[in-house]
């Protein structure tokens, strides 16, 4: 569909991840470095900050959604960090084991983690192409 057809995508709002237990999910993501912007337990949601961006990572509790093996076949969300290999070390220090060792891409390195419900988050850097990095 072209922009002339009426749809104009302006950017990201929030990325929504289904989780089975909101307190457990918030604790996991806080250990992974995501500060809580707000949390509404009665609604089963929590919004986590992603850098200085206005949109965030929205966790939503889903009834009957149990733990899944990692990696569960699912979409992946990659977020920019200054150094993915340093992020891997920091995550491991917090008790969060990466799915694999950091791997090389054309722009830098990536390390991925999975939460207990199989949602995969990648942390990627632009060390090989610093002109593309945010910092």
N, C-alpha and C positions, 0 to 999 in steps of 0.2 A: 504494500500500500504506500503510495507516495504521499508527501506532505500536502500536495494539492488536493488529495482525497479527503482531507479534514483531520488527519491525525498528525499532531506535532509532538514528538517526544522531547521534553525539556530536560530530563535528567532523572536521577534516582530519587525515590521517596525513601522508604525503608525496605530493608531486606528482611523478610519474615521467615523464622525458623520454627517448625513445630517441635515441641518438647513434651515429655511425659510428666515431668515434675518441675514446677517453676522454681522452688527454692534450690533444688539440686542443680538446675540449669544455671541459675544466677551465680551460684557458688563456683561452678565450673568456669564460666566465662569471666568472672572476676579474677580467678587465678590465671586465666589466659591473658589478662591485661585490659579487659573491657570495663570501664567504669559504668555504673548504673546512672542513667539520666532520670528515669522515673520507673516506679514499680507499682502496679495495681493488682495485688494478689486476688482481690475479689473478682476481677475481670480475667485473671489468669494471664496477664501480660507484663512484660518488663522491656523497657527500651534501653539499649546499651549504646554508649558513645563509640563512634568510630572516628578517631582523630578530631579535627576541628570541623568536620562536616556537620551540617544540620541533620540530614538523615542518619539513621542509626540501624542497629541490628535489633529487630523486634522479636523477642521470644514469646511464643504463645503456647500455653498448656493445652494439650489435646487429650480428651478422655480416652483411656485405653491405649495410649501410644507408649509402648514399652521400649526398652533398650534394644538397640540394633547392633549387629556386628559391624566393626569398622574394617574396610570402608564399605558402607552400604551404597548400592548404585543410586546416585543422586547427583543433582547439580552441585557445583562447587562454587564457593564465594572466595575470591582472592582479594586480599587487602594489602596495600603498600606499606612496607616498613623500611627503615633505613638499611637494615642488614638482616637478611633471612637466616643466615647461619647463626648470628647472635640471638635472634628470636628463638631458634631451635634450642639453644643452650638455656635461655631463660625459661622456656616452656618446660623443659625437662627438669629444671631446678624446682618448678612449681608442681611436679608430679604429673605433668601432662606429656605423655610420650608421643612424639611425631609418628605419623603413619610410616614414613620412610625417612632416611637421611635427606638433608636438603639436596635438591637436584638443580642442575644447571638449565637455564633457558637462554634465549638469545639476548635478553636484556639484563639478566642477573641470576638470582637463585630463588627457589621456592621451597618452603617447608609447609606440610599440611598436617592438620590435626582433625580428629573426629570427636564430636561430643558423644555422650552415651546413647543418643538416639540416631546416630549415623550421619548427622549433618557435618559436612566437611568444610573447614575453613582453611584457606591457604594464606600464608604470609610471604609476599614477594618483594624483592628489591630491584633496583635499577643500577646496580653497581657496575655492570658492563656498559650501560647507556645512561650515564648520569644526567645528560641533557634532557632526558624524559622524566626524571624524578621530580616529585613535588618539592623536595628540600634542596 
